[in-house]
Amino acid sequence: MYYLVWSRFSRWQITAMYVAFLTAIALSILQLQGCTQLGISAPANVEQGIAYIYPANALVREEAAKLLKIGSIKKQEAVVVLDLTDKVRSAADIARDYVRAGDQTAAQRNLTLARNVLKEARTFLGMPDDKELK
Amino acid sequence: MNPILIAQGLQILDAALSVAGNALVKAQLVGGFIQKAQAEGRTTFTADEWAQIQAVDDAGRDKLVNAIKNAVS
């Protein structure tokens, strides 16, 4: 049975799958090791949580640009992602304004809104969950 | 040996590592600022640090806007 499955693939196909498998394991280990060793610190307050939204939002924008260039999404869909990520940016900016005004509750509310909209955009593009957004 | 298959495999690998690496570099910027703030006994970011954090998103937006401009409907 084992032989029948693997005999369908060429040596190079098996090698490619093996490399992809090792890469997936390596990336999983990096995640399990904890982010601190990689220079990523867990946010200690609302302001730091807000700060992580900006690079996460940029990543979604860049992913949408890449997918549009290779034809995986349509122009109109990219416009929707642009709109969603602009909303994320607005919510993050507003959250930051509330932090500066000393209203942590309103800041947290807008941070949650930014995270939720960003998750929607990531899901739409088929991106995996971002640990920093949880 | 199938060169096309190898090239495809390498492209997939490159794309996966590129996405993971890009995400890591971006998050490291904020992580670095958090560690710096902790070392300096601060709980907030400086105006310059915020400017750099926001510039990351601005650059991402520019890329998407340009891609949309250059795309055909």
N, CA and C atoms of all chains as a GROMACS GRO file, in nm:
protein
  621
    1MET      N    1   0.084  -0.121   0.000
    1MET     CA    2   0.000   0.000   0.000
    1MET      C    3   0.088   0.126   0.000
    2TYR      N    4   0.183   0.127   0.092
    2TYR     CA    5   0.277   0.239   0.104
    2TYR      C    6   0.353   0.260  -0.028
    3TYR      N    7   0.398   0.147  -0.086
    3TYR     CA    8   0.474   0.154  -0.210
    3TYR      C    9   0.386   0.205  -0.324
    4LEU      N   10   0.262   0.158  -0.326
    4LEU     CA   11   0.170   0.197  -0.434
    4LEU      C   12   0.146   0.347  -0.434
    5VAL      N   13   0.137   0.406  -0.316
    5VAL     CA   14   0.114   0.550  -0.307
    5VAL      C   15   0.234   0.627  -0.358
    6TRP      N   16   0.352   0.593  -0.306
    6TRP     CA   17   0.472   0.670  -0.338
    6TRP      C   18   0.527   0.642  -0.478
    7SER      N   19   0.496   0.524  -0.533
    7SER     CA   20   0.548   0.492  -0.666
    7SER      C   21   0.483   0.576  -0.775
    8ARG      N   22   0.375   0.645  -0.739
    8ARG     CA   23   0.308   0.732  -0.837
    8ARG      C   24   0.386   0.861  -0.860
    9PHE      N   25   0.476   0.896  -0.767
    9PHE     CA   26   0.553   1.020  -0.778
    9PHE      C   27   0.695   0.994  -0.823
   10SER      N   28   0.750   1.091  -0.897
   10SER     CA   29   0.889   1.079  -0.938
   10SER      C   30   0.979   1.112  -0.819
   11ARG      N   31   1.106   1.082  -0.836
   11ARG     CA   32   1.203   1.109  -0.729
   11ARG      C   33   1.205   1.259  -0.695
   12TRP      N   34   1.196   1.341  -0.799
   12TRP     CA   35   1.203   1.486  -0.776
   12TRP      C   36   1.077   1.541  -0.712
   13GLN      N   37   0.964   1.480  -0.745
   13GLN     CA   38   0.839   1.521  -0.680
   13GLN      C   39   0.845   1.490  -0.531
   14ILE      N   40   0.898   1.373  -0.500
   14ILE     CA   41   0.911   1.334  -0.359
   14ILE      C   42   1.007   1.427  -0.287
   15THR      N   43   1.118   1.464  -0.356
   15THR     CA   44   1.216   1.556  -0.296
   15THR      C   45   1.151   1.690  -0.269
   16ALA      N   46   1.073   1.740  -0.366
   16ALA     CA   47   1.006   1.870  -0.349
   16ALA      C   48   0.909   1.866  -0.231
   17MET      N   49   0.836   1.756  -0.218
   17MET     CA   50   0.742   1.742  -0.107
   17MET      C   51   0.817   1.736   0.026
   18TYR      N   52   0.930   1.667   0.024
   18TYR     CA   53   1.011   1.653   0.144
   18TYR      C   54   1.063   1.790   0.190
   19VAL      N   55   1.111   1.871   0.093
   19VAL     CA   56   1.162   2.005   0.125
   19VAL      C   57   1.048   2.091   0.180
   20ALA      N   58   0.931   2.083   0.117
   20ALA     CA   59   0.816   2.162   0.165
   20ALA      C   60   0.777   2.118   0.306
   21PHE      N   61   0.782   1.986   0.331
   21PHE     CA   62   0.748   1.932   0.463
   21PHE      C   63   0.845   1.983   0.569
   22LEU      N   64   0.975   1.979   0.537
   22LEU     CA   65   1.076   2.027   0.633
   22LEU      C   66   1.060   2.176   0.660
   23THR      N   67   1.028   2.251   0.554
   23THR     CA   68   1.008   2.395   0.570
   23THR      C   69   0.889   2.423   0.662
   24ALA      N   70   0.781   2.347   0.642
   24ALA     CA   71   0.662   2.365   0.726
   24ALA      C   72   0.696   2.334   0.871
   25ILE      N   73   0.774   2.229   0.894
   25ILE     CA   74   0.813   2.194   1.032
   25ILE      C   75   0.899   2.305   1.092
   26ALA      N   76   0.995   2.356   1.011
   26ALA     CA   77   1.084   2.461   1.060
   26ALA      C   78   1.005   2.586   1.100
   27LEU      N   79   0.908   2.622   1.016
   27LEU     CA   80   0.827   2.742   1.046
   27LEU      C   81   0.742   2.719   1.171
   28SER      N   82   0.690   2.596   1.187
   28SER     CA   83   0.610   2.565   1.306
   28SER      C   84   0.694   2.575   1.432
   29ILE      N   85   0.819   2.524   1.425
   29ILE     CA   86   0.909   2.530   1.541
   29ILE      C   87   0.938   2.675   1.577
   30LEU      N   88   0.960   2.757   1.475
   30LEU     CA   89   0.986   2.899   1.500
   30LEU      C   90   0.870   2.962   1.575
   31GLN      N   91   0.747   2.923   1.536
   31GLN     CA   92   0.629   2.979   1.604
   31GLN      C   93   0.621   2.929   1.747
   32LEU      N   94   0.649   2.798   1.766
   32LEU     CA   95   0.638   2.739   1.899
   32LEU      C   96   0.744   2.792   1.994
   33GLN      N   97   0.857   2.831   1.942
   33GLN     CA   98   0.965   2.878   2.027
   33GLN      C   99   0.929   3.007   2.099
   34GLY      N  100   0.826   3.070   2.052
   34GLY     CA  101   0.788   3.199   2.113
   34GLY      C  102   0.851   3.310   2.034
   35CYS      N  103   0.777   3.419   2.026
   35CYS     CA  104   0.820   3.526   1.938
   35CYS      C  105   0.931   3.612   1.994
   36THR      N  106   0.948   3.610   2.126
   36THR     CA  107   1.047   3.699   2.186
   36THR      C  108   1.186   3.677   2.128
   37GLN      N  109   1.222   3.550   2.109
   37GLN     CA  110   1.354   3.519   2.054
   37GLN      C  111   1.371   3.574   1.914
   38LEU      N  112   1.260   3.599   1.845
   38LEU     CA  113   1.268   3.650   1.709
   38LEU      C  114   1.257   3.802   1.706
   39GLY      N  115   1.255   3.862   1.822
   39GLY     CA  116   1.248   4.007   1.829
   39GLY      C  117   1.106   4.060   1.832
   40ILE      N  118   1.010   3.971   1.860
   40ILE     CA  119   0.871   4.015   1.869
   40ILE      C  120   0.829   4.004   2.015
   41SER      N  121   0.791   4.116   2.074
   41SER     CA  122   0.749   4.115   2.214
   41SER      C  123   0.598   4.123   2.224
   42ALA      N  124   0.544   4.053   2.322
   42ALA     CA  125   0.400   4.059   2.343
   42ALA      C  126   0.362   4.199   2.389
   43PRO      N  127   0.253   4.256   2.336
   43PRO     CA  128   0.213   4.389   2.379
   43PRO      C  129   0.176   4.391   2.527
   44ALA      N  130   0.230   4.489   2.600
   44ALA     CA  131   0.206   4.498   2.744
   44ALA      C  132   0.091   4.592   2.775
   45ASN      N  133   0.049   4.672   2.680
   45ASN     CA  134  -0.063   4.763   2.703
   45ASN      C  135  -0.136   4.788   2.572
   46VAL      N  136  -0.242   4.866   2.580
   46VAL     CA  137  -0.326   4.889   2.462
   46VAL      C  138  -0.246   4.959   2.350
   47GLU      N  139  -0.163   5.054   2.388
   47GLU     CA  140  -0.087   5.127   2.286
   47GLU      C  141   0.003   5.033   2.206
   48GLN      N  142   0.067   4.942   2.277
   48GLN     CA  143   0.155   4.848   2.207
   48GLN      C  144   0.074   4.752   2.119
   49GLY      N  145  -0.046   4.716   2.165
   49GLY     CA  146  -0.134   4.633   2.083
   49GLY      C  147  -0.175   4.706   1.957
   50ILE      N  148  -0.200   4.834   1.970
   50ILE     CA  149  -0.237   4.916   1.854
   50ILE      C  150  -0.120   4.919   1.755
   51ALA      N  151   0.000   4.931   1.809
   51ALA     CA  152   0.118   4.943   1.722
   51ALA      C  153   0.133   4.823   1.629
   52TYR      N  154   0.097   4.704   1.678
   52TYR     CA  155   0.110   4.583   1.594
   52TYR      C  156   0.011   4.582   1.478
   53ILE      N  157  -0.096   4.661   1.490
   53ILE     CA  158  -0.196   4.665   1.384
   53ILE      C  159  -0.135   4.720   1.253
   54TYR      N  160  -0.048   4.820   1.265
   54TYR     CA  161   0.005   4.887   1.145
   54TYR      C  162   0.086   4.793   1.055
   55PRO      N  163   0.186   4.721   1.109
   55PRO     CA  164   0.258   4.629   1.021
   55PRO      C  165   0.170   4.514   0.972
   56ALA      N  166   0.075   4.470   1.058
   56ALA     CA  167  -0.015   4.362   1.016
   56ALA      C  168  -0.104   4.409   0.901
   57ASN      N  169  -0.146   4.534   0.909
   57ASN     CA  170  -0.230   4.592   0.802
   57ASN      C  171  -0.149   4.607   0.673
   58ALA      N  172  -0.025   4.650   0.689
   58ALA     CA  173   0.063   4.666   0.571
   58ALA      C  174   0.081   4.532   0.501
   59LEU      N  175   0.094   4.428   0.580
   59LEU     CA  176   0.114   4.294   0.524
   59LEU      C  177  -0.006   4.250   0.440
   60VAL      N  178  -0.126   4.281   0.489
   60VAL     CA  179  -0.247   4.246   0.415
   60VAL      C  180  -0.254   4.326   0.285
   61ARG      N  181  -0.219   4.452   0.292
   61ARG     CA  182  -0.219   4.536   0.170
   61ARG      C  183  -0.120   4.479   0.067
   62GLU      N  184  -0.001   4.443   0.114
   62GLU     CA  185   0.101   4.390   0.023
   62GLU      C  186   0.060   4.255  -0.035
   63GLU      N  187  -0.006   4.174   0.047
   63GLU     CA  188  -0.052   4.044  -0.002
   63GLU      C  189  -0.158   4.064  -0.111
   64ALA      N  190  -0.248   4.160  -0.089
   64ALA     CA  191  -0.351   4.189  -0.189
   64ALA      C  192  -0.287   4.239  -0.319
   65ALA      N  193  -0.185   4.324  -0.306
   65ALA     CA  194  -0.116   4.376  -0.425
   65ALA      C  195  -0.051   4.261  -0.502
   66LYS      N  196   0.010   4.170  -0.428
   66LYS     CA  197   0.077   4.055  -0.490
   66LYS      C  198  -0.025   3.965  -0.561
   67LEU      N  199  -0.136   3.937  -0.492
   67LEU     CA  200  -0.238   3.849  -0.551
   67LEU      C  201  -0.302   3.913  -0.674
   68LEU      N  202  -0.316   4.046  -0.670
   68LEU     CA  203  -0.371   4.117  -0.786
   68LEU      C  204  -0.275   4.108  -0.905
   69LYS      N  205  -0.147   4.126  -0.878
   69LYS     CA  206  -0.047   4.122  -0.985
   69LYS      C  207  -0.041   3.986  -1.054
   70ILE      N  208  -0.058   3.879  -0.976
   70ILE     CA  209  -0.050   3.746  -1.038
   70ILE      C  210  -0.187   3.696  -1.084
   71GLY      N  211  -0.289   3.781  -1.068
   71GLY     CA  212  -0.422   3.748  -1.120
   71GLY      C  213  -0.506   3.658  -1.031
   72SER      N  214  -0.465   3.643  -0.905
   72SER     CA  215  -0.542   3.556  -0.815
   72SER      C  216  -0.666   3.626  -0.760
   73ILE      N  217  -0.665   3.759  -0.760
   73ILE     CA  218  -0.787   3.833  -0.725
   73ILE      C  219  -0.812   3.939  -0.833
   74LYS      N  220  -0.935   3.985  -0.840
   74LYS     CA  221  -0.972   4.087  -0.940
   74LYS      C  222  -0.945   4.228  -0.886
   75LYS      N  223  -0.942   4.322  -0.979
   75LYS     CA  224  -0.917   4.461  -0.940
   75LYS      C  225  -1.021   4.510  -0.839
   76GLN      N  226  -1.149   4.477  -0.865
   76GLN     CA  227  -1.254   4.520  -0.774
   76GLN      C  228  -1.237   4.462  -0.633
   77GLU      N  229  -1.187   4.338  -0.630
   77GLU     CA  230  -1.165   4.275  -0.500
   77GLU      C  231  -1.050   4.344  -0.426
   78ALA      N  232  -0.949   4.384  -0.501
   78ALA     CA  233  -0.836   4.455  -0.440
   78ALA      C  234  -0.883   4.590  -0.385
   79VAL      N  235  -0.978   4.652  -0.456
   79VAL     CA  236  -1.032   4.780  -0.408
   79VAL      C  237  -1.107   4.758  -0.275
   80VAL      N  238  -1.179   4.646  -0.266
   80VAL     CA  239  -1.248   4.614  -0.141
   80VAL      C  240  -1.147   4.597  -0.028
   81VAL      N  241  -1.037   4.528  -0.056
   81VAL     CA  242  -0.932   4.508   0.046
   81VAL      C  243  -0.872   4.643   0.085
   82LEU      N  244  -0.851   4.729  -0.014
   82LEU     CA  245  -0.798   4.863   0.016
   82LEU      C  246  -0.892   4.937   0.110
   83ASP      N  247  -1.021   4.925   0.080
   83ASP     CA  248  -1.122   4.992   0.163
   83ASP      C  249  -1.121   4.935   0.306
   84LEU      N  250  -1.116   4.802   0.316
   84LEU     CA  251  -1.114   4.738   0.448
   84LEU      C  252  -0.991   4.779   0.528
   85THR      N  253  -0.875   4.778   0.462
   85THR     CA  254  -0.751   4.810   0.533
   85THR      C  255  -0.744   4.959   0.568
   86ASP      N  256  -0.810   5.043   0.488
   86ASP     CA  257  -0.819   5.185   0.525
   86ASP      C  258  -0.904   5.201   0.652
   87LYS      N  259  -1.009   5.117   0.663
   87LYS     CA  260  -1.093   5.120   0.784
   87LYS      C  261  -1.013   5.073   0.905
   88VAL      N  262  -0.930   4.970   0.884
   88VAL     CA  263  -0.843   4.921   0.993
   88VAL      C  264  -0.752   5.034   1.039
   89ARG      N  265  -0.694   5.103   0.942
   89ARG     CA  266  -0.602   5.213   0.974
   89ARG      C  267  -0.675   5.324   1.053
   90SER      N  268  -0.796   5.356   1.007
   90SER     CA  269  -0.874   5.460   1.076
   90SER      C  270  -0.901   5.420   1.220
   91ALA      N  271  -0.945   5.293   1.239
   91ALA     CA  272  -0.977   5.246   1.374
   91ALA      C  273  -0.852   5.247   1.462
   92ALA      N  274  -0.736   5.210   1.404
   92ALA     CA  275  -0.611   5.210   1.481
   92ALA      C  276  -0.570   5.352   1.519
   93ASP      N  277  -0.584   5.444   1.422
   93ASP     CA  278  -0.550   5.585   1.451
   93ASP      C  279  -0.642   5.642   1.560
   94ILE      N  280  -0.772   5.608   1.552
   94ILE     CA  281  -0.867   5.656   1.652
   94ILE      C  282  -0.833   5.596   1.789
   95ALA      N  283  -0.801   5.466   1.789
   95ALA     CA  284  -0.764   5.400   1.914
   95ALA      C  285  -0.643   5.469   1.977
   96ARG      N  286  -0.549   5.505   1.895
   96ARG     CA  287  -0.428   5.573   1.945
   96ARG      C  288  -0.464   5.711   2.003
   97ASP      N  289  -0.555   5.780   1.934
   97ASP     CA  290  -0.600   5.911   1.985
   97ASP      C  291  -0.662   5.897   2.124
   98TYR      N  292  -0.742   5.788   2.142
   98TYR     CA  293  -0.805   5.766   2.273
   98TYR      C  294  -0.702   5.733   2.380
   99VAL      N  295  -0.597   5.660   2.341
   99VAL     CA  296  -0.490   5.630   2.437
   99VAL      C  297  -0.429   5.761   2.485
  100ARG      N  298  -0.400   5.848   2.389
  100ARG     CA  299  -0.337   5.977   2.425
  100ARG      C  300  -0.430   6.063   2.511
  101ALA      N  301  -0.563   6.044   2.488
  101ALA     CA  302  -0.660   6.121   2.568
  101ALA      C  303  -0.686   6.055   2.703
  102GLY      N  304  -0.628   5.936   2.724
  102GLY     CA  305  -0.643   5.868   2.853
  102GLY      C  306  -0.767   5.782   2.864
  103ASP      N  307  -0.839   5.761   2.753
  103ASP     CA  308  -0.960   5.678   2.754
  103ASP      C  309  -0.924   5.538   2.705
  104GLN      N  310  -0.881   5.454   2.798
  104GLN     CA  311  -0.836   5.318   2.763
  104GLN      C  312  -0.952   5.230   2.712
  105THR      N  313  -1.071   5.253   2.766
  105THR     CA  314  -1.186   5.171   2.725
  105THR      C  315  -1.220   5.194   2.577
  106ALA      N  316  -1.227   5.320   2.540
  106ALA     CA  317  -1.257   5.352   2.400
  106ALA      C  318  -1.143   5.307   2.309
  107ALA      N  319  -1.021   5.319   2.359
  107ALA     CA  320  -0.905   5.275   2.280
  107ALA      C  321  -0.913   5.125   2.254
  108GLN      N  322  -0.944   5.049   2.359
  108GLN     CA  323  -0.954   4.903   2.345
  108GLN      C  324  -1.068   4.866   2.250
  109ARG      N  325  -1.178   4.941   2.258
  109ARG     CA  326  -1.293   4.914   2.170
  109ARG      C  327  -1.253   4.931   2.024
  110ASN      N  328  -1.180   5.037   1.994
  110ASN     CA  329  -1.140   5.062   1.855
  110ASN      C  330  -1.029   4.968   1.810
  111LEU      N  331  -0.944   4.926   1.906
  111LEU     CA  332  -0.842   4.827   1.873
  111LEU      C  333  -0.908   4.695   1.836
  112THR      N  334  -1.010   4.656   1.910
  112THR     CA  335  -1.084   4.533   1.879
  112THR      C  336  -1.150   4.542   1.741
  113LEU      N  337  -1.206   4.659   1.713
  113LEU     CA  338  -1.267   4.680   1.582
  113LEU      C  339  -1.162   4.664   1.471
  114ALA      N  340  -1.047   4.726   1.490
  114ALA     CA  341  -0.938   4.717   1.390
  114ALA      C  342  -0.896   4.572   1.369
  115ARG      N  343  -0.881   4.498   1.480
  115ARG     CA  344  -0.840   4.358   1.470
  115ARG      C  345  -0.944   4.275   1.394
  116ASN      N  346  -1.072   4.298   1.424
  116ASN     CA  347  -1.178   4.220   1.361
  116ASN      C  348  -1.186   4.246   1.210
  117VAL      N  349  -1.175   4.373   1.173
  117VAL     CA  350  -1.181   4.406   1.030
  117VAL      C  351  -1.059   4.348   0.958
  118LEU      N  352  -0.944   4.355   1.025
  118LEU     CA  353  -0.821   4.301   0.966
  118LEU      C  354  -0.832   4.150   0.946
  119LYS      N  355  -0.893   4.084   1.044
  119LYS     CA  356  -0.912   3.938   1.032
  119LYS      C  357  -1.000   3.905   0.912
  120GLU      N  358  -1.104   3.988   0.890
  120GLU     CA  359  -1.192   3.967   0.775
  120GLU      C  360  -1.113   3.977   0.645
  121ALA      N  361  -1.028   4.079   0.638
  121ALA     CA  362  -0.948   4.100   0.517
  121ALA      C  363  -0.851   3.982   0.497
  122ARG      N  364  -0.791   3.937   0.606
  122ARG     CA  365  -0.697   3.824   0.597
  122ARG      C  366  -0.769   3.697   0.552
  123THR      N  367  -0.888   3.675   0.606
  123THR     CA  368  -0.965   3.557   0.568
  123THR      C  369  -1.001   3.564   0.420
  124PHE      N  370  -1.041   3.682   0.376
  124PHE     CA  371  -1.079   3.700   0.235
  124PHE      C  372  -0.962   3.665   0.142
  125LEU      N  373  -0.840   3.700   0.184
  125LEU     CA  374  -0.722   3.674   0.101
  125LEU      C  375  -0.663   3.536   0.123
  126GLY      N  376  -0.723   3.460   0.215
  126GLY     CA  377  -0.673   3.325   0.241
  126GLY      C  378  -0.546   3.323   0.323
  127MET      N  379  -0.524   3.431   0.401
  127MET     CA  380  -0.403   3.436   0.485
  127MET      C  381  -0.432   3.366   0.618
  128PRO      N  382  -0.332   3.300   0.676
  128PRO     CA  383  -0.353   3.233   0.804
  128PRO      C  384  -0.374   3.332   0.917
  129ASP      N  385  -0.427   3.283   1.029
  129ASP     CA  386  -0.447   3.370   1.147
  129ASP      C  387  -0.315   3.429   1.193
  130ASP      N  388  -0.320   3.554   1.235
  130ASP     CA  389  -0.201   3.622   1.286
  130ASP      C  390  -0.205   3.619   1.437
  131LYS      N  391  -0.101   3.562   1.499
  131LYS     CA  392  -0.098   3.551   1.645
  131LYS      C  393  -0.106   3.688   1.713
  132GLU      N  394  -0.049   3.790   1.647
  132GLU     CA  395  -0.047   3.923   1.709
  132GLU      C  396  -0.186   3.987   1.714
  133LEU      N  397  -0.278   3.930   1.636
  133LEU     CA  398  -0.412   3.989   1.630
  133LEU      C  399  -0.509   3.923   1.727
  134LYS      N  400  -0.460   3.820   1.800
  134LYS     CA  401  -0.551   3.750   1.892
  134LYS      C  402  -0.561   3.820   2.025
  135MET      N  403   1.456   1.369  -1.387
  135MET     CA  404   1.466   1.506  -1.338
  135MET      C  405   1.375   1.597  -1.420
  136ASN      N  406   1.292   1.666  -1.352
  136ASN     CA  407   1.197   1.755  -1.419
  136ASN      C  408   1.223   1.900  -1.376
  137PRO      N  409   1.294   1.977  -1.461
  137PRO     CA  410   1.330   2.114  -1.424
  137PRO      C  411   1.209   2.203  -1.394
  138ILE      N  412   1.100   2.178  -1.467
  138ILE     CA  413   0.980   2.262  -1.446
  138ILE      C  414   0.924   2.238  -1.305
  139LEU      N  415   0.922   2.111  -1.268
  139LEU     CA  416   0.871   2.076  -1.136
  139LEU      C  417   0.959   2.135  -1.025
  140ILE      N  418   1.090   2.127  -1.046
  140ILE     CA  419   1.183   2.182  -0.948
  140ILE      C  420   1.163   2.333  -0.936
  141ALA      N  421   1.150   2.399  -1.052
  141ALA     CA  422   1.131   2.544  -1.053
  141ALA      C  423   1.002   2.582  -0.981
  142GLN      N  424   0.896   2.503  -1.005
  142GLN     CA  425   0.768   2.530  -0.938
  142GLN      C  426   0.781   2.512  -0.788
  143GLY      N  427   0.849   2.406  -0.749
  143GLY     CA  428   0.869   2.378  -0.607
  143GLY      C  429   0.947   2.490  -0.540
  144LEU      N  430   1.051   2.536  -0.608
  144LEU     CA  431   1.132   2.645  -0.552
  144LEU      C  432   1.053   2.775  -0.543
  145GLN      N  433   0.967   2.798  -0.644
  145GLN     CA  434   0.883   2.919  -0.643
  145GLN      C  435   0.788   2.918  -0.523
  146ILE      N  436   0.727   2.800  -0.499
  146ILE     CA  437   0.634   2.787  -0.386
  146ILE      C  438   0.708   2.809  -0.255
  147LEU      N  439   0.825   2.748  -0.246
  147LEU     CA  440   0.908   2.760  -0.126
  147LEU      C  441   0.949   2.905  -0.104
  148ASP      N  442   0.992   2.968  -0.212
  148ASP     CA  443   1.035   3.107  -0.205
  148ASP      C  444   0.920   3.198  -0.161
  149ALA      N  445   0.801   3.173  -0.217
  149ALA     CA  446   0.684   3.255  -0.182
  149ALA      C  447   0.649   3.238  -0.035
  150ALA      N  448   0.653   3.112   0.013
  150ALA     CA  449   0.619   3.084   0.153
  150ALA      C  450   0.719   3.151   0.247
  151LEU      N  451   0.846   3.139   0.215
  151LEU     CA  452   0.949   3.199   0.301
  151LEU      C  453   0.944   3.351   0.293
  152SER      N  454   0.911   3.403   0.175
  152SER     CA  455   0.903   3.548   0.156
  152SER      C  456   0.791   3.607   0.242
  153VAL      N  457   0.674   3.541   0.241
  153VAL     CA  458   0.560   3.589   0.322
  153VAL      C  459   0.595   3.582   0.470
  154ALA      N  460   0.650   3.468   0.513
  154ALA     CA  461   0.685   3.452   0.655
  154ALA      C  462   0.793   3.550   0.696
  155GLY      N  463   0.892   3.568   0.611
  155GLY     CA  464   1.001   3.659   0.642
  155GLY      C  465   0.956   3.803   0.648
  156ASN      N  466   0.870   3.840   0.554
  156ASN     CA  467   0.816   3.975   0.548
  156ASN      C  468   0.735   4.007   0.673
  157ALA      N  469   0.652   3.912   0.714
  157ALA     CA  470   0.570   3.930   0.835
  157ALA      C  471   0.660   3.947   0.957
  158LEU      N  472   0.764   3.867   0.962
  158LEU     CA  473   0.855   3.870   1.076
  158LEU      C  474   0.928   4.004   1.084
  159VAL      N  475   0.978   4.051   0.971
  159VAL     CA  476   1.053   4.178   0.969
  159VAL      C  477   0.964   4.292   1.015
  160LYS      N  478   0.839   4.292   0.967
  160LYS     CA  479   0.747   4.401   1.003
  160LYS      C  480   0.714   4.400   1.152
  161ALA      N  481   0.686   4.279   1.205
  161ALA     CA  482   0.651   4.269   1.347
  161ALA      C  483   0.772   4.299   1.435
  162GLN      N  484   0.891   4.269   1.384
  162GLN     CA  485   1.013   4.295   1.462
  162GLN      C  486   1.035   4.443   1.485
  163LEU      N  487   0.987   4.527   1.395
  163LEU     CA  488   1.002   4.671   1.412
  163LEU      C  489   0.933   4.714   1.542
  164VAL      N  490   0.806   4.672   1.556
  164VAL     CA  491   0.730   4.707   1.676
  164VAL      C  492   0.792   4.639   1.799
  165GLY      N  493   0.828   4.511   1.783
  165GLY     CA  494   0.890   4.438   1.894
  165GLY      C  495   1.017   4.507   1.942
  166GLY      N  496   1.095   4.557   1.849
  166GLY     CA  497   1.218   4.629   1.884
  166GLY      C  498   1.188   4.755   1.961
  167PHE      N  499   1.084   4.826   1.920
  167PHE     CA  500   1.046   4.950   1.990
  167PHE      C  501   0.996   4.918   2.131
  168ILE      N  502   0.921   4.806   2.144
  168ILE     CA  503   0.870   4.767   2.277
  168ILE      C  504   0.988   4.736   2.370
  169GLN      N  505   1.082   4.660   2.318
  169GLN     CA  506   1.200   4.624   2.400
  169GLN      C  507   1.280   4.748   2.438
  170LYS      N  508   1.293   4.841   2.341
  170LYS     CA  509   1.369   4.965   2.367
  170LYS      C  510   1.298   5.048   2.475
  171ALA      N  511   1.164   5.057   2.462
  171ALA     CA  512   1.086   5.133   2.560
  171ALA      C  513   1.100   5.072   2.700
  172GLN      N  514   1.094   4.938   2.704
  172GLN     CA  515   1.108   4.870   2.835
  172GLN      C  516   1.245   4.898   2.895
  173ALA      N  517   1.348   4.893   2.810
  173ALA     CA  518   1.484   4.916   2.859
  173ALA      C  519   1.501   5.058   2.911
  174GLU      N  520   1.427   5.150   2.851
  174GLU     CA  521   1.437   5.291   2.892
  174GLU      C  522   1.333   5.328   2.997
  175GLY      N  523   1.256   5.230   3.042
  175GLY     CA  524   1.157   5.255   3.147
  175GLY      C  525   1.035   5.331   3.098
  176ARG      N  526   1.010   5.324   2.968
  176ARG     CA  527   0.892   5.391   2.912
  176ARG      C  528   0.780   5.290   2.890
  177THR      N  529   0.655   5.336   2.890
  177THR     CA  530   0.543   5.248   2.855
  177THR      C  531   0.477   5.294   2.726
  178THR      N  532   0.526   5.406   2.674
  178THR     CA  533   0.468   5.458   2.549
  178THR      C  534   0.578   5.476   2.444
  179PHE      N  535   0.536   5.484   2.320
  179PHE     CA  536   0.631   5.506   2.210
  179PHE      C  537   0.657   5.655   2.192
  180THR      N  538   0.774   5.686   2.138
  180THR     CA  539   0.803   5.825   2.106
  180THR      C  540   0.732   5.863   1.975
  181ALA      N  541   0.726   5.990   1.947
  181ALA     CA  542   0.662   6.038   1.823
  181ALA      C  543   0.735   5.982   1.701
  182ASP      N  544   0.869   5.974   1.711
  182ASP     CA  545   0.948   5.922   1.598
  182ASP      C  546   0.920   5.773   1.576
  183GLU      N  547   0.906   5.700   1.686
  183GLU     CA  548   0.875   5.557   1.673
  183GLU      C  549   0.737   5.537   1.610
  184TRP      N  550   0.641   5.618   1.652
  184TRP     CA  551   0.508   5.610   1.592
  184TRP      C  552   0.512   5.644   1.443
  185ALA      N  553   0.593   5.742   1.408
  185ALA     CA  554   0.604   5.780   1.267
  185ALA      C  555   0.657   5.664   1.183
  186GLN      N  556   0.755   5.594   1.240
  186GLN     CA  557   0.811   5.479   1.167
  186GLN      C  558   0.711   5.365   1.156
  187ILE      N  559   0.634   5.343   1.264
  187ILE     CA  560   0.533   5.235   1.262
  187ILE      C  561   0.426   5.266   1.157
  188GLN      N  562   0.381   5.393   1.156
  188GLN     CA  563   0.277   5.430   1.059
  188GLN      C  564   0.330   5.430   0.916
  189ALA      N  565   0.458   5.460   0.900
  189ALA     CA  566   0.518   5.461   0.767
  189ALA      C  567   0.516   5.322   0.703
  190VAL      N  568   0.522   5.218   0.788
  190VAL     CA  569   0.517   5.080   0.735
  190VAL      C  570   0.382   5.058   0.666
  191ASP      N  571   0.274   5.103   0.731
  191ASP     CA  572   0.141   5.086   0.670
  191ASP      C  573   0.124   5.177   0.548
  192ASP      N  574   0.180   5.296   0.557
  192ASP     CA  575   0.172   5.387   0.441
  192ASP      C  576   0.238   5.324   0.318
  193ALA      N  577   0.354   5.260   0.340
  193ALA     CA  578   0.425   5.196   0.229
  193ALA      C  579   0.344   5.080   0.172
  194GLY      N  580   0.279   5.005   0.262
  194GLY     CA  581   0.194   4.894   0.217
  194GLY      C  582   0.077   4.945   0.135
  195ARG      N  583   0.019   5.056   0.180
  195ARG     CA  584  -0.094   5.114   0.107
  195ARG      C  585  -0.052   5.159  -0.032
  196ASP      N  586   0.065   5.224  -0.040
  196ASP     CA  587   0.116   5.269  -0.170
  196ASP      C  588   0.129   5.153  -0.269
  197LYS      N  589   0.178   5.040  -0.218
  197LYS     CA  590   0.195   4.923  -0.305
  197LYS      C  591   0.061   4.874  -0.360
  198LEU      N  592  -0.040   4.870  -0.272
  198LEU     CA  593  -0.171   4.823  -0.316
  198LEU      C  594  -0.235   4.923  -0.412
  199VAL      N  595  -0.223   5.051  -0.382
  199VAL     CA  596  -0.282   5.153  -0.469
  199VAL      C  597  -0.217   5.147  -0.609
  200ASN      N  598  -0.085   5.132  -0.612
  200ASN     CA  599  -0.016   5.122  -0.741
  200ASN      C  600  -0.056   4.997  -0.818
  201ALA      N  601  -0.072   4.887  -0.745
  201ALA     CA  602  -0.112   4.762  -0.810
  201ALA      C  603  -0.252   4.777  -0.871
  202ILE      N  604  -0.340   4.846  -0.799
  202ILE     CA  605  -0.477   4.868  -0.849
  202ILE      C  606  -0.475   4.958  -0.973
  203LYS      N  607  -0.390   5.062  -0.966
  203LYS     CA  608  -0.380   5.155  -1.080
  203LYS      C  609  -0.333   5.084  -1.206
  204ASN      N  610  -0.240   4.993  -1.189
  204ASN     CA  611  -0.180   4.923  -1.303
  204ASN      C  612  -0.258   4.801  -1.351
  205ALA      N  613  -0.360   4.764  -1.272
  205ALA     CA  614  -0.435   4.643  -1.307
  205ALA      C  615  -0.544   4.677  -1.408
  206VAL      N  616  -0.575   4.576  -1.491
  206VAL     CA  617  -0.687   4.594  -1.582
  206VAL      C  618  -0.812   4.539  -1.514
  207SER      N  619  -0.926   4.595  -1.545
  207SER     CA  620  -1.051   4.553  -1.478
  207SER      C  621  -1.086   4.410  -1.511
   0.00000   0.00000   0.00000
